Amino acid sequence: MADIDAAWLHLEEPTNLMMITGLLWFETRVDLERLKATLQRRLVARFPRFAQRVVMLGGAAYWETDPALADPTHPGHAARLAEHFTELTLEAPGDRTALAARVSALMSTPLPRERALWHFHVLHGYAPDGAGGDGSAAGSALVVRLHHCIGDGVALARVLLSLTEDAKGEARALADPTGGFTEAPAAEAPAATAPREEGGGLSGLLRAASAQLAEDPTRLWRGAARGAQGVRALGKLVGMRRDPRAGLKGPLGAQKRAAWSAPLPLAQLKALGRGAGCTVNDVLLAAVSGALRRYLEARGHPAEDVRALVPVNLRRLDRPLPRELGNHFGLVFLQLPVGTLGTRARLLELKRRMDALKRSPEAGVTFGLLQLLGKTPVRMLGTRALVDFLGHKASAVMTNVPGPREPVWLAGERLSGLMFWVPQSGHLGLGVSILSYAGSVTVGIASDAGLVPDPEALVEALDQELATLRAALDAAASVQG
């Protein structure tokens, strides 16, 4: 196992599972046998990691192929594949609350180490309006659990999307996050069409950093370390104070909570951004900042700025995924303007900070540290120490992944929506995920049950913040007019 992948395996603790959790929901019922067949062809056969389990020898982690899972002609294949699927009916009334409870429970449950580290839960009777729960409702939801040692969030999101089909029922292989696809599953497949991104905001920052660093992850580190900016960035990182935010940090427990917003129309978010010269990502991050302010104030905590740890993709998104997947990302810090008064003022301050972050070599410094530690004799201890060190300086993990622009189908059923949550590495108790799909954006919250027991309150505060921002921008436009 590659050093950096093994690090994420060893970082797992009962209170902080290194597991990426995905949620896909459908208005129609998903057929389990058709889903199994689809995953055998497009997941297990295509990516060897999904037919391998982890074995430990002399303290080192290795990948070992499970012949019963890898070979569809093996007499035990059907039974072994079935071990990675669970079919259930949601508790009545089968609404979002029931689904969130099930997702939260699964998010708190480790994957069995004796098997390949992935599992699909097929939950029937899902009806957002609460008309399900007895299996008679047509809708289904899939909860997907994938271990971080297989790959990072961007890679695994692309893997999940590569399972899907277009409106004509044609399989789409090795999907890039925004809907461009290559036709062949092998490593020699031609490059996908480069995704289009907005120039600013978090997505723009991540894409720019990815393009610069994908060929040689240590290149920017070496260049930055030689310059005054790199020295200052490293000094800033080392000297950065801890982020002991009341209400968001503390000892972790084993139980986690999950919540997510209703899909937010992308066109409306774009219109809000245009009104202030900001991107969609600026709008969403400012709204998250305001939601955190509302949440903290309502619970008697000071509304101070919150530092977020942001994973930054190192892969070229215009190239196919390698069959071995793996982790290729670094980390940067984003100071969310929770302490800034005024919804519109928060948006403008967030944009200013994002613009400054894009000009900073901080990303290169962090990338280089992660890569260099992976090559040292104490790489495991070094990586754990670095992740813990970075986690002390933040209160949340924040991720942003662009999804397909057009609707997709899985196992013959149209996908209505999707969400994902990444683990809160570094002993953090709060994660915020942003995912776009088919003209809408969904925001997900994952939290430690002891620190933030009601993540749905943050989702409600996010809706309120967006409504207030819309009113504030309308008022500003009216005055200018």
Secondary structure, DSSP 4 states (H G I P E B T S, - for coil): --HHHHHHHHT-BTTB--EEEEEEEESSPPPHHHHHHHHIIIIITT-GGGGEEEEEETTEEEEEE-HHHH-TTSTTHHHHHHTTEEEEEPPTT-SHHHHHHHHHHHHTSPPPTTS-SEEEEEEE---TTS--SSS-SS-EEEEEEEETTTB-HHHHHHHHHTT-B-TT--B-BS--TTS--BS--STTPPPPPPPP--SSHHHHHHHHHHHHHSS-TTHHHHHHHHSHHHHHHHHHHHHPPP---TTT-S---S-EEEEEPPPEEHHHHHHHHHHHT--HHHHHHHHHHHHHHHHHHHTT-----EEEEEEEE-S-TTSPPPTT-B--EEEEEEEE-TT--SHHHHHHHHHHHHHHHHH-THHHHHHHHHHHHTTSTTHHHHHHHHHHHHHHT-SEEEEEE---SS--EETTEEEEEEEEE---TTT--EEEEEEEETTEEEEEEEEETTT-S-HHHHHHHHHHHHHHHHHHHHHHHHHH-
